[in-house]
Amino acid sequence: MKFSKIILVLLLVLGFAYRLYGMSENHSFWTDEDHVAIFSKAVLEKGKPVLASGFDIGIYQLPMYWLGALGMKVFGNIEMAIRWPSLVFGVLTILAVYLLSEKLFSKQVGLLAAFLTTFFNIEILWSIQARPYQAIQFFWLLGTYLFFRYFAERQKKFLLLTIVCGFLAGFFHPLGSVFLASQFIFYAVKTFFRNGRKEYILPLWLLLLANLPLLYFVSPEKINKLFSFSNFFYYRVFLINNYLLLVLFCLLGFCFLLIKN
């Protein structure tokens, strides 16, 4: 047990070092990072993420702007100040991967998954950019871990913490909101197979109510925009040319989990 903790701590330290080094070599912002930097600077100057023209982006990626502003307050007007939240969540993702894998399988599998997360190229890349994807990934993984703990221990605090993780993921990016919907579907299926016992009804309603903010993203305009993209070539290159091995292992793991219920 002590050995696994030592290895995990070592992986966290290495993960931090690799990401910090990568960030030090990643100087200029790319297009999607620009607006995070602009709105973070607006928070620092005006107290809220509003441009001089009065343009307000609402709650979209709101935590990124406030964390970016905090980074600029601490580190100054440099790229790293805006990107530091991704670094922190990138390192925490290693821990979340270990907790979930250890919970589902074993300490050995947890350490292997944490090892791969520590050195996997795309994990390092997203950890050195001012984008919310590492935060979303962390809260998805942590929320899933907490949800499985709820199933195992039946303590309502784990269910409430799962919902909190879902809301935090959604605040970082609308994509994170899908987490609660997926957990609701999972729980509904599990409840159905347990013959609808009354002890499962309240958590089911809590998860359903937690999904109500998703209605904000269900307007006809947003749905049409969701299905009006034409960048399948990008996803084919991304998933097959770059990460085919990862995709295959994900499918293999998914099939294994289905077999094991």
TORKOLRO-587278 format. One line per field, with one value per residue (C-alpha): residue number from 0; residue in three letters; x, y, z. Coordinates in pm, 1 decimal. Each point is the difference from the previous one (the first is absolute). Layout:
// residues N
sevo <- (NUM  ...)
drendren <- (ALA  ...)
c1 <- (X  ...)
c2 <- (Y  ...)
c3 <- (Z  ...)
//
This chain:
// residues 261
sevo <- (0  1  2  3  4  5  6  7  8  9  10  11  12  13  14  15  16  17  18  19  20  21  22  23  24  25  26  27  28  29  30  31  32  33  34  35  36  37  38  39  40  41  42  43  44  45  46  47  48  49  50  51  52  53  54  55  56  57  58  59  60  61  62  63  64  65  66  67  68  69  70  71  72  73  74  75  76  77  78  79  80  81  82  83  84  85  86  87  88  89  90  91  92  93  94  95  96  97  98  99  100  101  102  103  104  105  106  107  108  109  110  111  112  113  114  115  116  117  118  119  120  121  122  123  124  125  126  127  128  129  130  131  132  133  134  135  136  137  138  139  140  141  142  143  144  145  146  147  148  149  150  151  152  153  154  155  156  157  158  159  160  161  162  163  164  165  166  167  168  169  170  171  172  173  174  175  176  177  178  179  180  181  182  183  184  185  186  187  188  189  190  191  192  193  194  195  196  197  198  199  200  201  202  203  204  205  206  207  208  209  210  211  212  213  214  215  216  217  218  219  220  221  222  223  224  225  226  227  228  229  230  231  232  233  234  235  236  237  238  239  240  241  242  243  244  245  246  247  248  249  250  251  252  253  254  255  256  257  258  259  260)
drendren <- (MET  LYS  PHE  SER  LYS  ILE  ILE  LEU  VAL  LEU  LEU  LEU  VAL  LEU  GLY  PHE  ALA  TYR  ARG  LEU  TYR  GLY  MET  SER  GLU  ASN  HIS  SER  PHE  TRP  THR  ASP  GLU  ASP  HIS  VAL  ALA  ILE  PHE  SER  LYS  ALA  VAL  LEU  GLU  LYS  GLY  LYS  PRO  VAL  LEU  ALA  SER  GLY  PHE  ASP  ILE  GLY  ILE  TYR  GLN  LEU  PRO  MET  TYR  TRP  LEU  GLY  ALA  LEU  GLY  MET  LYS  VAL  PHE  GLY  ASN  ILE  GLU  MET  ALA  ILE  ARG  TRP  PRO  SER  LEU  VAL  PHE  GLY  VAL  LEU  THR  ILE  LEU  ALA  VAL  TYR  LEU  LEU  SER  GLU  LYS  LEU  PHE  SER  LYS  GLN  VAL  GLY  LEU  LEU  ALA  ALA  PHE  LEU  THR  THR  PHE  PHE  ASN  ILE  GLU  ILE  LEU  TRP  SER  ILE  GLN  ALA  ARG  PRO  TYR  GLN  ALA  ILE  GLN  PHE  PHE  TRP  LEU  LEU  GLY  THR  TYR  LEU  PHE  PHE  ARG  TYR  PHE  ALA  GLU  ARG  GLN  LYS  LYS  PHE  LEU  LEU  LEU  THR  ILE  VAL  CYS  GLY  PHE  LEU  ALA  GLY  PHE  PHE  HIS  PRO  LEU  GLY  SER  VAL  PHE  LEU  ALA  SER  GLN  PHE  ILE  PHE  TYR  ALA  VAL  LYS  THR  PHE  PHE  ARG  ASN  GLY  ARG  LYS  GLU  TYR  ILE  LEU  PRO  LEU  TRP  LEU  LEU  LEU  LEU  ALA  ASN  LEU  PRO  LEU  LEU  TYR  PHE  VAL  SER  PRO  GLU  LYS  ILE  ASN  LYS  LEU  PHE  SER  PHE  SER  ASN  PHE  PHE  TYR  TYR  ARG  VAL  PHE  LEU  ILE  ASN  ASN  TYR  LEU  LEU  LEU  VAL  LEU  PHE  CYS  LEU  LEU  GLY  PHE  CYS  PHE  LEU  LEU  ILE  LYS  ASN)
c1 <- (0.0  282.7  180.1  -302.3  -30.9  368.0  -35.4  -313.6  172.3  297.2  -232.8  -167.9  338.3  115.2  -331.5  36.8  362.3  -79.5  -293.5  190.3  288.8  -239.7  -168.8  335.4  65.1  -351.7  15.5  -267.2  -376.4  -198.9  -348.1  -209.2  229.2  -25.2  -350.6  84.4  289.9  -214.5  -286.2  240.3  163.1  -347.6  -75.2  322.3  -69.0  -379.2  -88.6  -201.1  52.9  -144.9  175.9  26.2  -275.9  -231.5  7.7  -68.4  44.5  -223.5  89.0  195.2  334.0  -41.9  236.9  281.4  -18.6  2.9  282.0  191.7  -46.7  127.1  303.4  73.5  -33.1  258.7  238.0  -44.4  -100.0  160.2  -130.3  56.7  -230.0  -296.0  96.3  69.3  -354.2  48.6  330.9  -158.9  -299.8  231.4  196.0  -318.1  -130.4  283.0  -131.7  -362.3  96.3  172.4  -294.0  -255.3  214.3  89.9  -367.4  -114.6  289.4  309.3  295.2  216.4  -244.6  -31.7  375.7  21.4  -281.7  161.4  335.6  -152.7  -182.5  322.1  191.3  -272.3  62.8  -349.9  -26.1  316.2  -107.6  -337.0  164.9  207.5  -279.0  -255.4  -295.0  -254.9  33.8  228.8  -242.1  -292.6  193.2  96.4  -355.8  -137.5  247.3  -34.7  -379.6  -5.5  221.3  -232.1  -302.5  145.1  77.4  -364.9  -103.5  242.6  -59.6  -349.3  105.3  -197.3  296.8  165.3  -309.4  -9.0  373.2  -58.6  -259.7  239.7  266.8  -253.4  -86.9  366.4  74.3  -291.7  115.7  339.5  -156.9  -349.8  147.1  45.9  -376.8  -36.5  155.5  -315.2  -215.9  219.1  -6.1  -379.6  -32.1  242.7  -183.5  -341.5  115.1  149.5  -319.7  -213.3  198.6  -39.3  -379.3  -62.3  58.9  -108.8  344.7  118.2  -282.1  122.6  351.5  -159.5  -207.6  303.0  193.9  -298.4  -36.3  375.5  -41.5  -246.1  274.6  59.9  -321.4  204.8  181.5  -312.0  -133.5  -70.3  281.0  257.4  -121.4  25.3  349.6  94.7  -89.3  120.0  373.5  196.0  335.8  -18.4  341.1  151.3  -143.9  107.0  358.7  -15.8  -142.5  154.5  325.0  110.3  -168.3  -110.2  164.0  -176.2  -336.1  42.9  91.5  -302.0  -232.1  161.8  -43.1  -360.8  -80.5  173.1  -208.1  -321.1  89.3  80.0  -321.5)
c2 <- (0.0  241.6  -99.9  89.8  338.4  72.7  -87.3  215.3  299.4  -49.2  -2.3  320.4  170.6  -118.2  101.5  348.4  26.2  -111.4  238.3  291.8  -55.6  -22.5  321.7  180.7  -92.5  92.6  377.5  135.9  -37.8  -166.6  113.1  -175.5  120.4  364.8  60.6  -158.1  242.4  296.9  -71.9  -84.9  339.7  160.2  -161.8  143.0  348.2  31.2  -260.1  -208.8  -166.3  280.4  168.3  376.2  -29.6  -142.2  -351.5  -260.0  -370.8  -106.2  -312.1  -157.2  -125.1  246.0  -178.8  12.8  380.8  41.8  -250.7  167.4  336.4  -150.7  -133.0  344.0  149.4  -244.8  -59.0  317.1  56.0  -312.8  -308.1  -232.1  212.7  -86.1  -363.8  -104.2  -136.2  -256.7  -107.9  -47.4  -192.4  -202.4  -120.1  -61.6  -210.4  -247.9  -40.5  -29.5  -265.8  -200.3  25.9  -110.9  -281.9  -125.8  8.1  -192.3  -244.1  -0.7  207.0  -147.0  109.7  339.4  53.7  -111.5  237.6  283.7  -75.0  21.9  322.8  151.4  -42.3  -15.8  266.5  145.0  27.1  210.7  210.3  96.4  67.0  284.1  187.4  248.3  -223.8  -160.4  -360.8  -119.1  141.2  -174.8  -328.0  26.4  63.9  -276.3  -252.3  114.8  8.0  -351.9  -121.6  159.2  -150.4  -348.1  61.0  92.2  -329.9  -190.0  179.5  154.8  326.2  293.1  235.4  -179.3  54.8  370.5  33.7  -171.3  265.3  275.2  -142.3  3.1  366.2  98.6  -183.3  181.9  339.0  -50.1  -93.1  -100.5  -336.2  -77.4  13.0  -329.9  -170.6  27.8  -122.3  -307.1  -73.1  33.1  -253.5  -235.9  25.6  -39.7  -322.4  -132.3  89.6  -177.9  -319.7  27.7  -17.4  364.1  -31.0  314.5  73.4  82.9  239.3  312.9  -11.3  -49.0  316.8  192.4  -94.0  90.7  345.3  53.6  -34.7  290.2  256.0  -202.1  156.8  314.3  -187.0  -156.3  297.8  -74.7  235.9  -181.5  -344.1  103.6  132.3  -326.6  -206.4  243.2  -67.2  -145.2  -84.0  -380.7  -4.6  167.2  -259.8  -286.9  126.5  75.1  -335.1  -236.6  149.3  139.9  -207.8  -328.0  -208.1  202.2  -34.1  -376.6  -36.4  215.1  -224.3  -309.9  136.9  96.6  -353.0  -144.4  218.1  -104.6  -365.5  60.1  205.6)
c3 <- (0.0  89.1  -319.3  -216.4  173.4  -59.7  -368.7  -28.4  161.9  -232.9  -302.8  120.5  39.0  -343.3  -153.0  145.0  -118.9  -355.9  -28.6  152.3  -241.5  -294.1  109.7  22.0  -365.3  -118.5  -41.0  -233.9  32.7  -276.2  -107.3  266.4  278.1  -104.9  128.1  337.7  34.8  -111.1  241.2  284.3  -46.4  -0.7  336.9  138.5  -135.4  29.8  263.5  -246.9  -342.2  -213.7  -292.1  -53.3  -262.4  265.9  -145.5  269.8  -69.5  291.6  195.7  -286.6  143.4  288.5  245.5  -258.4  -10.1  376.7  48.3  -281.3  171.1  325.5  -187.4  -146.3  347.1  135.5  -292.1  -205.0  -362.7  -147.9  -183.5  295.0  216.7  -224.4  -49.0  357.7  67.7  -278.2  154.2  343.0  -134.1  -223.9  301.9  202.4  -290.3  65.5  355.0  -116.2  -255.1  272.9  241.6  -259.6  -142.4  345.9  98.1  -308.4  -25.2  224.0  122.0  -275.1  -270.5  171.0  -10.2  -363.2  -100.9  197.7  -166.8  -348.0  90.8  133.3  -326.0  -263.8  -263.0  -21.3  379.8  11.6  -298.3  148.5  336.2  -145.5  -180.7  129.2  -78.4  238.5  -115.9  279.7  257.5  -170.4  -11.7  366.8  121.8  -226.0  140.3  360.6  -30.4  -143.9  283.7  256.6  -174.5  23.3  366.2  48.0  -157.1  220.9  331.5  -37.8  165.1  -139.9  33.5  -292.4  -216.1  87.7  -71.3  -335.4  -86.8  111.4  -233.7  -284.1  58.6  20.5  -326.1  -164.9  125.6  -160.5  -334.9  -122.0  -102.2  369.9  52.6  -185.0  303.4  211.3  -287.8  -43.5  373.1  4.4  -284.2  172.9  330.5  -165.0  -167.3  324.2  187.2  -260.2  42.4  376.5  -37.2  88.6  373.5  187.0  140.0  -354.0  -91.8  185.2  -150.8  -342.3  44.6  126.4  -311.6  -219.5  161.1  -31.5  -376.2  -27.7  -81.7  -317.5  -134.9  -58.5  -277.0  -155.3  -197.5  -370.0  -102.3  214.0  -115.0  -366.3  63.2  170.7  -307.1  -265.4  11.4  -291.4  155.3  -5.3  -171.7  307.3  236.9  -225.5  -0.3  371.4  111.9  -255.7  -125.8  336.6  270.7  -154.9  274.8  270.7  -177.0  -30.1  367.0  97.2  -203.0  150.3  352.4  -72.0  -118.9  306.9  233.6  -177.9  47.2  368.7  44.8)
//
